Amino acid sequence: MPRRSTSIRTNRSAKKRRLRNLRIKQGVKKTLKKFHALIAAKNIDEAKKLLSNVFSLLDKAAKKGVIHPNTASRQKSRLSLKLRKAA
């Protein structure tokens, strides 16, 4: 248990950041699962609509520092390739 008031505040803000990051990551994972399910079910039109949403979530997560920007870029590239192969 920290004694200094600055350490207590740091712990409090770290907890908030951790929860925010977790929420963002879970949202990205949920939409990625939805996208992969649409590709597997051959719903290409719906997958195309969802792709822009996935791109947006990945970009926001990278901008906020939840994931690395190169990771977001790599995932976007792979999703685009998967959609093109399925179409």
DOGUZA-721381 format. One record per residue: residue in three letters; residue number from 0; x, y, z of N, C-alpha, C in turn. Coordinates in Angstrom, 3 decimals. Layout:
<rec rest="ALA" nr="NUM" n_xx="X" n_yy="Y" n_zz="Z" ca_xx="X" ca_yy="Y" ca_zz="Z" c_xx="X" c_yy="Y" c_zz="Z"/>
...
This chain:
<rec rest="MET" nr="0" n_xx="0.847" n_yy="-1.178" n_zz="0.000" ca_xx="0.000" ca_yy="0.000" ca_zz="0.000" c_xx="0.894" c_yy="1.243" c_zz="0.000"/>
<rec rest="PRO" nr="1" n_xx="0.699" n_yy="2.122" n_zz="-0.947" ca_xx="1.553" ca_yy="3.313" ca_zz="-1.009" c_xx="1.251" c_yy="4.285" c_zz="0.135"/>
<rec rest="ARG" nr="2" n_xx="2.291" n_yy="5.002" n_zz="0.541" ca_xx="2.136" ca_yy="5.967" ca_zz="1.632" c_xx="1.997" c_yy="7.383" c_zz="1.114"/>
<rec rest="ARG" nr="3" n_xx="2.720" n_yy="7.691" n_zz="0.059" ca_xx="2.712" ca_yy="9.058" ca_zz="-0.451" c_xx="1.429" c_yy="9.363" c_zz="-1.203"/>
<rec rest="SER" nr="4" n_xx="1.002" n_yy="10.585" n_zz="-1.089" ca_xx="-0.254" ca_yy="10.961" ca_zz="-1.749" c_xx="-0.113" c_yy="10.901" c_zz="-3.263"/>
<rec rest="THR" nr="5" n_xx="1.081" n_yy="11.200" n_zz="-3.787" ca_xx="1.275" ca_yy="11.128" ca_zz="-5.239" c_xx="1.175" c_yy="9.689" c_zz="-5.727"/>
<rec rest="SER" nr="6" n_xx="1.683" n_yy="8.752" n_zz="-4.926" ca_xx="1.601" ca_yy="7.333" ca_zz="-5.294" c_xx="0.154" c_yy="6.856" c_zz="-5.273"/>
<rec rest="ILE" nr="7" n_xx="-0.598" n_yy="7.341" n_zz="-4.317" ca_xx="-2.014" ca_yy="6.975" ca_zz="-4.231" c_xx="-2.757" c_yy="7.490" c_zz="-5.462"/>
<rec rest="ARG" nr="8" n_xx="-2.487" n_yy="8.735" n_zz="-5.849" ca_xx="-3.127" ca_yy="9.301" ca_zz="-7.038" c_xx="-2.697" c_yy="8.561" c_zz="-8.304"/>
<rec rest="THR" nr="9" n_xx="-1.417" n_yy="8.201" n_zz="-8.364" ca_xx="-0.913" ca_yy="7.468" ca_zz="-9.524" c_xx="-1.618" c_yy="6.124" c_zz="-9.655"/>
<rec rest="ASN" nr="10" n_xx="-1.790" n_yy="5.441" n_zz="-8.538" ca_xx="-2.490" ca_yy="4.155" ca_zz="-8.559" c_xx="-3.932" c_yy="4.314" c_zz="-9.031"/>
<rec rest="ARG" nr="11" n_xx="-4.573" n_yy="5.375" n_zz="-8.561" ca_xx="-5.960" ca_yy="5.628" ca_zz="-8.940" c_xx="-6.071" c_yy="5.869" c_zz="-10.444"/>
<rec rest="SER" nr="12" n_xx="-5.185" n_yy="6.697" n_zz="-10.983" ca_xx="-5.254" ca_yy="7.002" ca_zz="-12.419" c_xx="-4.830" c_yy="5.799" c_zz="-13.250"/>
<rec rest="ALA" nr="13" n_xx="-3.893" n_yy="4.988" n_zz="-12.743" ca_xx="-3.478" ca_yy="3.786" ca_zz="-13.467" c_xx="-4.637" c_yy="2.802" c_zz="-13.575"/>
<rec rest="LYS" nr="14" n_xx="-5.421" n_yy="2.711" n_zz="-12.518" ca_xx="-6.589" ca_yy="1.818" ca_zz="-12.538" c_xx="-7.600" c_yy="2.292" c_zz="-13.586"/>
<rec rest="LYS" nr="15" n_xx="-7.825" n_yy="3.606" n_zz="-13.646" ca_xx="-8.745" ca_yy="4.160" ca_zz="-14.642" c_xx="-8.247" c_yy="3.879" c_zz="-16.053"/>
<rec rest="ARG" nr="16" n_xx="-6.945" n_yy="4.085" n_zz="-16.276" ca_xx="-6.365" ca_yy="3.839" ca_zz="-17.594" c_xx="-6.479" c_yy="2.373" c_zz="-17.977"/>
<rec rest="ARG" nr="17" n_xx="-6.209" n_yy="1.497" n_zz="-17.009" ca_xx="-6.275" ca_yy="0.061" ca_zz="-17.275" c_xx="-7.685" c_yy="-0.355" c_zz="-17.673"/>
<rec rest="LEU" nr="18" n_xx="-8.680" n_yy="0.166" n_zz="-16.979" ca_xx="-10.068" ca_yy="-0.164" ca_zz="-17.298" c_xx="-10.468" c_yy="0.381" c_zz="-18.668"/>
<rec rest="ARG" nr="19" n_xx="-10.010" n_yy="1.608" n_zz="-18.980" ca_xx="-10.300" ca_yy="2.195" ca_zz="-20.289" c_xx="-9.668" c_yy="1.360" c_zz="-21.408"/>
<rec rest="ASN" nr="20" n_xx="-8.402" n_yy="0.976" n_zz="-21.204" ca_xx="-7.705" ca_yy="0.169" ca_zz="-22.207" c_xx="-8.385" c_yy="-1.173" c_zz="-22.394"/>
<rec rest="LEU" nr="21" n_xx="-8.811" n_yy="-1.777" n_zz="-21.295" ca_xx="-9.494" ca_yy="-3.063" ca_zz="-21.366" c_xx="-10.797" c_yy="-2.947" c_zz="-22.144"/>
<rec rest="ARG" nr="22" n_xx="-11.557" n_yy="-1.870" n_zz="-21.880" ca_xx="-12.822" ca_yy="-1.658" ca_zz="-22.588" c_xx="-12.582" c_yy="-1.503" c_zz="-24.085"/>
<rec rest="ILE" nr="23" n_xx="-11.566" n_yy="-0.752" n_zz="-24.450" ca_xx="-11.269" ca_yy="-0.525" ca_zz="-25.862" c_xx="-10.843" c_yy="-1.827" c_zz="-26.531"/>
<rec rest="LYS" nr="24" n_xx="-9.957" n_yy="-2.588" n_zz="-25.872" ca_xx="-9.490" ca_yy="-3.853" ca_zz="-26.437" c_xx="-10.639" c_yy="-4.839" c_zz="-26.617"/>
<rec rest="GLN" nr="25" n_xx="-11.541" n_yy="-4.896" n_zz="-25.641" ca_xx="-12.674" ca_yy="-5.810" ca_zz="-25.738" c_xx="-13.586" c_yy="-5.423" c_zz="-26.898"/>
<rec rest="GLY" nr="26" n_xx="-13.778" n_yy="-4.115" n_zz="-27.102" ca_xx="-14.593" ca_yy="-3.667" ca_zz="-28.224" c_xx="-13.986" c_yy="-4.046" c_zz="-29.554"/>
<rec rest="VAL" nr="27" n_xx="-12.677" n_yy="-3.908" n_zz="-29.668" ca_xx="-11.985" ca_yy="-4.280" ca_zz="-30.907" c_xx="-12.115" c_yy="-5.777" c_zz="-31.136"/>
<rec rest="LYS" nr="28" n_xx="-11.876" n_yy="-6.559" n_zz="-30.089" ca_xx="-11.952" ca_yy="-8.015" ca_zz="-30.235" c_xx="-13.355" c_yy="-8.471" c_zz="-30.633"/>
<rec rest="LYS" nr="29" n_xx="-14.366" n_yy="-7.820" n_zz="-30.043" ca_xx="-15.745" ca_yy="-8.209" ca_zz="-30.332" c_xx="-16.087" c_yy="-7.948" c_zz="-31.808"/>
<rec rest="THR" nr="30" n_xx="-15.680" n_yy="-6.786" n_zz="-32.320" ca_xx="-15.980" ca_yy="-6.480" ca_zz="-33.716" c_xx="-15.143" c_yy="-7.338" c_zz="-34.658"/>
<rec rest="LEU" nr="31" n_xx="-13.917" n_yy="-7.679" n_zz="-34.259" ca_xx="-13.110" ca_yy="-8.578" ca_zz="-35.087" c_xx="-13.754" c_yy="-9.956" c_zz="-35.185"/>
<rec rest="LYS" nr="32" n_xx="-14.283" n_yy="-10.455" n_zz="-34.069" ca_xx="-14.968" ca_yy="-11.748" ca_zz="-34.088" c_xx="-16.187" c_yy="-11.700" c_zz="-34.999"/>
<rec rest="LYS" nr="33" n_xx="-16.925" n_yy="-10.580" n_zz="-34.925" ca_xx="-18.096" ca_yy="-10.411" ca_zz="-35.772" c_xx="-17.703" c_yy="-10.419" c_zz="-37.246"/>
<rec rest="PHE" nr="34" n_xx="-16.599" n_yy="-9.711" n_zz="-37.552" ca_xx="-16.106" ca_yy="-9.635" ca_zz="-38.928" c_xx="-15.708" c_yy="-11.015" c_zz="-39.440"/>
<rec rest="HIS" nr="35" n_xx="-14.955" n_yy="-11.767" n_zz="-38.628" ca_xx="-14.521" ca_yy="-13.097" ca_zz="-39.044" c_xx="-15.717" c_yy="-14.036" c_zz="-39.227"/>
<rec rest="ALA" nr="36" n_xx="-16.736" n_yy="-13.886" n_zz="-38.395" ca_xx="-17.939" ca_yy="-14.709" ca_zz="-38.528" c_xx="-18.668" c_yy="-14.392" c_zz="-39.834"/>
<rec rest="LEU" nr="37" n_xx="-18.715" n_yy="-13.108" n_zz="-40.203" ca_xx="-19.362" ca_yy="-12.729" ca_zz="-41.463" c_xx="-18.597" c_yy="-13.279" c_zz="-42.658"/>
<rec rest="ILE" nr="38" n_xx="-17.273" n_yy="-13.248" n_zz="-42.585" ca_xx="-16.454" ca_yy="-13.795" ca_zz="-43.675" c_xx="-16.686" c_yy="-15.298" c_zz="-43.792"/>
<rec rest="ALA" nr="39" n_xx="-16.737" n_yy="-15.991" n_zz="-42.660" ca_xx="-16.954" ca_yy="-17.437" ca_zz="-42.663" c_xx="-18.333" c_yy="-17.782" c_zz="-43.208"/>
<rec rest="ALA" nr="40" n_xx="-19.319" n_yy="-16.916" n_zz="-42.949" ca_xx="-20.688" ca_yy="-17.167" ca_zz="-43.413" c_xx="-20.920" c_yy="-16.641" c_zz="-44.827"/>
<rec rest="LYS" nr="41" n_xx="-19.860" n_yy="-16.099" n_zz="-45.450" ca_xx="-19.918" ca_yy="-15.577" ca_zz="-46.829" c_xx="-20.859" c_yy="-14.378" c_zz="-46.974"/>
<rec rest="ASN" nr="42" n_xx="-21.024" n_yy="-13.600" n_zz="-45.913" ca_xx="-21.787" ca_yy="-12.351" ca_zz="-45.971" c_xx="-20.825" c_yy="-11.214" c_zz="-46.314"/>
<rec rest="ILE" nr="43" n_xx="-20.448" n_yy="-11.146" n_zz="-47.573" ca_xx="-19.403" ca_yy="-10.209" ca_zz="-47.994" c_xx="-19.888" c_yy="-8.759" c_zz="-47.899"/>
<rec rest="ASP" nr="44" n_xx="-21.140" n_yy="-8.508" n_zz="-48.261" ca_xx="-21.649" ca_yy="-7.132" ca_zz="-48.225" c_xx="-21.650" c_yy="-6.564" c_zz="-46.805"/>
<rec rest="GLU" nr="45" n_xx="-22.125" n_yy="-7.372" n_zz="-45.864" ca_xx="-22.143" ca_yy="-6.920" ca_zz="-44.474" c_xx="-20.724" c_yy="-6.785" c_zz="-43.923"/>
<rec rest="ALA" nr="46" n_xx="-19.838" n_yy="-7.670" n_zz="-44.360" ca_xx="-18.443" ca_yy="-7.609" ca_zz="-43.912" c_xx="-17.782" c_yy="-6.320" c_zz="-44.406"/>
<rec rest="LYS" nr="47" n_xx="-18.115" n_yy="-5.906" n_zz="-45.624" ca_xx="-17.556" ca_yy="-4.654" ca_zz="-46.157" c_xx="-18.023" c_yy="-3.458" c_zz="-45.328"/>
<rec rest="LYS" nr="48" n_xx="-19.294" n_yy="-3.482" n_zz="-44.929" ca_xx="-19.815" ca_yy="-2.391" ca_zz="-44.107" c_xx="-19.129" c_yy="-2.370" c_zz="-42.735"/>
<rec rest="LEU" nr="49" n_xx="-18.900" n_yy="-3.551" n_zz="-42.184" ca_xx="-18.292" ca_yy="-3.646" ca_zz="-40.867" c_xx="-16.802" c_yy="-3.314" c_zz="-40.905"/>
<rec rest="LEU" nr="50" n_xx="-16.165" n_yy="-3.479" n_zz="-42.058" ca_xx="-14.725" ca_yy="-3.260" ca_zz="-42.168" c_xx="-14.344" c_yy="-1.825" c_zz="-41.829"/>
<rec rest="SER" nr="51" n_xx="-15.129" n_yy="-0.861" n_zz="-42.279" ca_xx="-14.811" ca_yy="0.530" ca_zz="-41.957" c_xx="-14.925" c_yy="0.792" c_zz="-40.455"/>
<rec rest="ASN" nr="52" n_xx="-15.884" n_yy="0.140" n_zz="-39.816" ca_xx="-16.041" ca_yy="0.262" ca_zz="-38.364" c_xx="-14.836" c_yy="-0.340" c_zz="-37.638"/>
<rec rest="VAL" nr="53" n_xx="-14.368" n_yy="-1.489" n_zz="-38.117" ca_xx="-13.210" ca_yy="-2.138" ca_zz="-37.518" c_xx="-11.972" c_yy="-1.256" c_zz="-37.683"/>
<rec rest="PHE" nr="54" n_xx="-11.807" n_yy="-0.683" n_zz="-38.881" ca_xx="-10.670" ca_yy="0.205" ca_zz="-39.136" c_xx="-10.691" c_yy="1.391" c_zz="-38.183"/>
<rec rest="SER" nr="55" n_xx="-11.865" n_yy="1.950" n_zz="-37.985" ca_xx="-12.017" ca_yy="3.095" ca_zz="-37.098" c_xx="-11.627" c_yy="2.735" c_zz="-35.664"/>
<rec rest="LEU" nr="56" n_xx="-12.099" n_yy="1.585" n_zz="-35.189" ca_xx="-11.778" ca_yy="1.155" ca_zz="-33.829" c_xx="-10.282" c_yy="0.905" c_zz="-33.665"/>
<rec rest="LEU" nr="57" n_xx="-9.663" n_yy="0.280" n_zz="-34.673" ca_xx="-8.227" ca_yy="0.020" ca_zz="-34.599" c_xx="-7.435" c_yy="1.321" c_zz="-34.583"/>
<rec rest="ASP" nr="58" n_xx="-7.847" n_yy="2.277" n_zz="-35.423" ca_xx="-7.146" ca_yy="3.565" ca_zz="-35.461" c_xx="-7.274" c_yy="4.319" c_zz="-34.138"/>
<rec rest="LYS" nr="59" n_xx="-8.472" n_yy="4.287" n_zz="-33.559" ca_xx="-8.678" ca_yy="4.957" ca_zz="-32.276" c_xx="-7.852" c_yy="4.308" c_zz="-31.165"/>
<rec rest="ALA" nr="60" n_xx="-7.802" n_yy="2.975" n_zz="-31.180" ca_xx="-7.015" ca_yy="2.271" ca_zz="-30.167" c_xx="-5.532" c_yy="2.599" c_zz="-30.312"/>
<rec rest="ALA" nr="61" n_xx="-5.059" n_yy="2.705" n_zz="-31.547" ca_xx="-3.654" ca_yy="3.047" ca_zz="-31.782" c_xx="-3.374" c_yy="4.494" c_zz="-31.382"/>
<rec rest="LYS" nr="62" n_xx="-4.319" n_yy="5.372" n_zz="-31.654" ca_xx="-4.135" ca_yy="6.783" ca_zz="-31.321" c_xx="-4.060" c_yy="6.991" c_zz="-29.812"/>
<rec rest="LYS" nr="63" n_xx="-4.858" n_yy="6.229" n_zz="-29.066" ca_xx="-4.873" ca_yy="6.369" ca_zz="-27.611" c_xx="-3.746" c_yy="5.594" c_zz="-26.941"/>
<rec rest="GLY" nr="64" n_xx="-2.979" n_yy="4.825" n_zz="-27.732" ca_xx="-1.860" ca_yy="4.089" ca_zz="-27.168" c_xx="-2.233" c_yy="2.757" c_zz="-26.562"/>
<rec rest="VAL" nr="65" n_xx="-3.434" n_yy="2.279" n_zz="-26.843" ca_xx="-3.853" ca_yy="0.989" ca_zz="-26.311" c_xx="-3.121" c_yy="-0.131" c_zz="-27.043"/>
<rec rest="ILE" nr="66" n_xx="-2.984" n_yy="-0.001" n_zz="-28.361" ca_xx="-2.188" ca_yy="-0.928" ca_zz="-29.156" c_xx="-1.167" c_yy="-0.122" c_zz="-29.952"/>
<rec rest="HIS" nr="67" n_xx="-0.144" n_yy="-0.779" n_zz="-30.405" ca_xx="0.898" ca_yy="-0.104" ca_zz="-31.188" c_xx="0.352" c_yy="0.245" c_zz="-32.570"/>
<rec rest="PRO" nr="68" n_xx="0.721" n_yy="1.390" n_zz="-33.117" ca_xx="0.230" ca_yy="1.774" ca_zz="-34.449" c_xx="0.564" c_yy="0.762" c_zz="-35.545"/>
<rec rest="ASN" nr="69" n_xx="1.741" n_yy="0.129" n_zz="-35.445" ca_xx="2.102" ca_yy="-0.874" ca_zz="-36.450" c_xx="1.212" c_yy="-2.110" c_zz="-36.338"/>
<rec rest="THR" nr="70" n_xx="0.796" n_yy="-2.442" n_zz="-35.133" ca_xx="-0.117" ca_yy="-3.570" ca_zz="-34.930" c_xx="-1.458" c_yy="-3.279" c_zz="-35.583"/>
<rec rest="ALA" nr="71" n_xx="-1.943" n_yy="-2.068" n_zz="-35.410" ca_xx="-3.215" ca_yy="-1.682" ca_zz="-36.022" c_xx="-3.095" c_yy="-1.740" c_zz="-37.538"/>
<rec rest="SER" nr="72" n_xx="-2.003" n_yy="-1.231" n_zz="-38.068" ca_xx="-1.787" ca_yy="-1.231" ca_zz="-39.507" c_xx="-1.717" c_yy="-2.654" c_zz="-40.051"/>
<rec rest="ARG" nr="73" n_xx="-1.005" n_yy="-3.525" n_zz="-39.351" ca_xx="-0.872" ca_yy="-4.918" ca_zz="-39.787" c_xx="-2.226" c_yy="-5.616" c_zz="-39.781"/>
<rec rest="GLN" nr="74" n_xx="-3.000" n_yy="-5.392" n_zz="-38.734" ca_xx="-4.318" ca_yy="-6.036" ca_zz="-38.661" c_xx="-5.236" c_yy="-5.534" c_zz="-39.767"/>
<rec rest="LYS" nr="75" n_xx="-5.196" n_yy="-4.230" n_zz="-40.039" ca_xx="-6.025" ca_yy="-3.674" ca_zz="-41.111" c_xx="-5.650" c_yy="-4.283" c_zz="-42.450"/>
<rec rest="SER" nr="76" n_xx="-4.360" n_yy="-4.446" n_zz="-42.686" ca_xx="-3.887" ca_yy="-5.023" ca_zz="-43.933" c_xx="-4.365" c_yy="-6.468" c_zz="-44.080"/>
<rec rest="ARG" nr="77" n_xx="-4.255" n_yy="-7.225" n_zz="-43.011" ca_xx="-4.659" ca_yy="-8.631" ca_zz="-43.061" c_xx="-6.169" c_yy="-8.785" c_zz="-43.230"/>
<rec rest="LEU" nr="78" n_xx="-6.933" n_yy="-7.893" n_zz="-42.600" ca_xx="-8.389" ca_yy="-7.960" ca_zz="-42.754" c_xx="-8.799" c_yy="-7.629" c_zz="-44.181"/>
<rec rest="SER" nr="79" n_xx="-8.149" n_yy="-6.626" n_zz="-44.767" ca_xx="-8.448" ca_yy="-6.265" ca_zz="-46.153" c_xx="-8.137" c_yy="-7.417" c_zz="-47.091"/>
<rec rest="LEU" nr="80" n_xx="-6.993" n_yy="-8.075" n_zz="-46.854" ca_xx="-6.609" ca_yy="-9.197" ca_zz="-47.682" c_xx="-7.605" c_yy="-10.342" c_zz="-47.544"/>
<rec rest="LYS" nr="81" n_xx="-8.041" n_yy="-10.590" n_zz="-46.321" ca_xx="-9.007" ca_yy="-11.675" ca_zz="-46.085" c_xx="-10.334" c_yy="-11.387" c_zz="-46.792"/>
<rec rest="LEU" nr="82" n_xx="-10.755" n_yy="-10.113" n_zz="-46.755" ca_xx="-12.000" ca_yy="-9.741" ca_zz="-47.426" c_xx="-11.870" c_yy="-9.890" c_zz="-48.937"/>
<rec rest="ARG" nr="83" n_xx="-10.728" n_yy="-9.471" n_zz="-49.483" ca_xx="-10.513" ca_yy="-9.602" ca_zz="-50.930" c_xx="-10.495" c_yy="-11.063" c_zz="-51.363"/>
<rec rest="LYS" nr="84" n_xx="-9.875" n_yy="-11.933" n_zz="-50.576" ca_xx="-9.838" ca_yy="-13.350" ca_zz="-50.921" c_xx="-11.222" c_yy="-13.977" c_zz="-50.854"/>
<rec rest="ALA" nr="85" n_xx="-12.040" n_yy="-13.526" n_zz="-49.903" ca_xx="-13.378" ca_yy="-14.099" ca_zz="-49.734" c_xx="-14.319" c_yy="-13.626" c_zz="-50.850"/>
<rec rest="ALA" nr="86" n_xx="-14.073" n_yy="-12.437" n_zz="-51.373" ca_xx="-14.982" ca_yy="-11.869" ca_zz="-52.397" c_xx="-14.751" c_yy="-12.507" c_zz="-53.762"/>
